[in-house]
Amino acid sequence: MTDIPNATAPLSQRISAKQKRSQEKLDLILETTLKMLSSMPADKINTNEIARQAGVSIGTLYRFFPKKEVIYYELFRDWLQQTLRVFDSVADSFTGSERIEDCIEALLDKLSEDETINSVGHWKLRRSMVVSSELSALEESHQREIFSRLLKMQKQFGLEPAPDQALLQAHFINQISIACLNTIANAPSAELRRDALAWSKLTMKQAFLGKSGTV
């Protein structure tokens, strides 16, 4: 008999896998859910179908994830961490003596080319964040991390905005980057994906430079 999952369990408190085989099943459930998000609305996905497509029992799924939203939380948390690692890696590869335009291009290249962090499924996942306060709080925390990195990058390249504009501009740049990466991920062909990346680079450069220069 399958244990009834705890519907009130915090989304951040899934059960950790202690053995390699368990970790493989956990990863399979996450990968399967992300693939499903690429092909169907997030609110139409249920744990029974996730288990079926992953080839695991519903009991196995509930061992790790007491409800669907916990899977979404884990996917979103992993995605945000990967994104921040890419951002930090690119920023650390520049000293600030180069052109900020080159840094922006490198950042967009890295964030857009890897489907493990920029796929249709990821952006459908992001739209589902409003389903719970915990998911929304996780996104807000990520935004604060991104804002601090954007401000640090501007300062690194000598483009520090006025104090009364700094946070607003960081918010603006973040929203532009979301729109750009979403567009790239949803491009229906490789050629259009390249076009969307080129448009995104021009748009992001202008967003970063603001009144400080032109592209």
C-alpha positions in Angstrom: 0.0 0.0 0.0 1.3 3.4 -1.0 1.8 5.9 1.9 -0.3 9.0 1.6 2.0 12.0 1.0 2.0 14.9 3.4 0.3 17.6 1.5 1.3 20.2 4.1 5.1 19.4 3.9 7.3 22.4 3.2 8.4 22.4 -0.4 12.1 22.7 0.6 12.0 19.5 2.7 12.2 16.6 0.3 13.9 13.4 1.4 17.5 13.1 0.3 18.8 10.1 -1.6 21.4 8.2 0.4 22.4 5.6 -2.2 23.5 5.9 -5.8 20.5 4.0 -7.1 18.1 6.2 -5.2 19.9 9.3 -6.5 19.5 8.0 -10.0 15.8 7.6 -9.5 15.5 11.1 -8.0 17.4 12.6 -10.9 15.2 10.7 -13.3 12.0 12.1 -11.7 13.4 15.6 -12.0 14.5 15.2 -15.6 11.2 13.6 -16.6 9.2 16.4 -15.0 11.3 19.1 -16.8 10.7 17.3 -20.2 7.0 17.2 -19.5 7.0 20.9 -18.7 8.4 21.4 -22.2 5.4 19.8 -23.8 2.4 20.5 -21.5 1.1 23.1 -19.1 2.5 22.9 -15.6 -1.0 22.8 -14.0 -1.9 19.7 -16.1 1.0 17.6 -14.8 0.4 15.3 -11.9 2.5 12.9 -9.9 0.9 9.8 -11.3 1.9 10.8 -14.9 5.4 11.8 -13.8 5.9 8.4 -12.2 4.5 6.6 -15.3 6.8 8.5 -17.7 9.8 8.1 -15.4 9.2 4.4 -15.1 9.0 4.4 -11.3 6.2 3.5 -8.9 4.1 6.3 -7.4 5.4 5.0 -4.0 9.0 5.6 -5.1 8.1 9.1 -6.3 6.4 10.0 -3.0 9.5 8.7 -1.0 11.4 11.7 -2.4 8.7 14.2 -3.3 5.5 14.3 -1.2 3.7 16.4 -3.8 4.2 17.8 -7.3 5.1 21.3 -6.0 8.1 19.9 -4.2 9.5 18.6 -7.5 8.9 22.1 -9.0 10.7 23.6 -6.0 13.7 21.4 -6.5 13.9 22.0 -10.2 13.6 25.7 -9.7 16.2 25.7 -6.9 18.7 23.8 -9.1 18.1 26.0 -12.1 18.7 29.2 -10.1 21.9 27.8 -8.6 23.2 26.8 -12.0 22.3 30.2 -13.4 24.2 32.0 -10.6 27.2 29.7 -11.1 27.3 30.7 -14.8 27.0 34.3 -14.0 29.8 34.2 -11.5 32.0 32.2 -13.8 31.7 34.7 -16.6 32.1 37.7 -14.4 35.3 36.2 -12.8 36.8 35.7 -16.3 36.9 39.5 -16.8 39.0 42.0 -14.9 37.0 45.1 -15.8 39.7 46.5 -18.1 37.8 45.0 -21.1 34.7 46.2 -22.8 31.5 45.5 -20.8 29.9 44.6 -24.2 32.2 41.6 -24.4 31.2 40.4 -21.0 27.5 40.8 -21.8 28.0 38.7 -25.0 29.9 36.0 -23.1 27.2 35.9 -20.4 24.4 35.6 -22.9 26.3 32.9 -24.9 26.7 30.8 -21.7 23.2 31.2 -20.4 21.5 30.6 -23.7 23.5 27.8 -25.2 23.0 25.2 -22.5 19.6 23.6 -22.5 20.1 22.4 -19.0 19.5 26.0 -17.9 17.6 27.5 -20.8 14.8 25.4 -22.2 11.1 25.8 -22.8 10.5 23.7 -19.7 12.5 26.0 -17.5 10.4 29.0 -18.5 7.1 27.1 -18.1 8.4 26.2 -14.6 9.1 29.8 -13.8 5.5 30.8 -14.7 4.3 28.2 -12.2 6.1 29.9 -9.3 2.9 31.7 -8.3 1.2 28.5 -7.1 2.7 28.8 -3.6 4.3 31.4 -1.3 7.4 29.2 -1.0 8.0 29.1 -4.7 7.4 32.9 -4.9 9.8 33.5 -2.0 12.5 31.4 -3.7 12.2 33.5 -6.9 12.4 36.7 -4.9 15.5 35.5 -3.1 17.1 34.7 -6.5 16.2 38.1 -7.8 18.1 39.7 -4.9 21.1 37.6 -5.8 20.9 38.6 -9.4 20.5 42.3 -8.5 23.7 42.2 -6.4 25.6 40.6 -9.2 24.4 43.0 -11.8 25.4 46.0 -9.7 28.8 44.4 -9.0 29.3 43.9 -12.7 28.5 47.5 -13.6 30.9 48.7 -10.9 33.5 46.3 -12.2 33.4 48.0 -15.6 33.1 51.5 -14.3 29.4 51.9 -15.1 28.1 52.3 -11.6 24.7 54.0 -11.8 23.5 56.8 -9.6 22.4 55.5 -6.1 18.7 56.4 -6.8 18.8 54.5 -10.1 20.8 51.5 -9.2 18.1 49.1 -8.0 15.7 50.2 -10.6 18.2 49.6 -13.4 19.1 46.2 -12.0 15.4 45.3 -12.0 15.1 46.5 -15.6 18.2 44.6 -16.8 16.9 41.4 -15.0 13.5 41.7 -16.7 15.2 42.2 -20.1 17.4 39.2 -19.6 14.4 37.0 -18.7 12.6 38.1 -21.9 15.7 37.6 -24.0 16.5 34.1 -22.7 12.8 33.1 -22.9 12.7 34.2 -26.5 15.8 32.3 -27.4 14.6 29.1 -25.7 11.3 29.2 -27.5 12.8 29.9 -31.0 11.5 27.1 -33.3 14.7 26.6 -35.2 18.5 26.9 -34.8 18.5 29.7 -37.3 15.9 31.7 -35.4 17.6 30.9 -32.2 20.8 32.5 -33.5 18.8 35.6 -34.6 17.1 35.8 -31.2 20.6 35.6 -29.5 21.9 38.4 -31.8 18.9 40.6 -31.0 19.3 39.8 -27.3 22.9 40.9 -27.2 22.1 44.3 -28.7 19.2 44.8 -26.3 21.2 43.7 -23.2 24.1 46.0 -24.1 21.8 49.0 -24.3 20.1 48.0 -21.1 23.5 47.8 -19.3 24.9 51.0 -20.8 21.8 53.1 -20.3 22.8 56.8 -20.6 26.5 55.9 -20.2 26.9 55.1 -23.9 25.5 53.7 -27.1 25.9 50.5 -28.9 
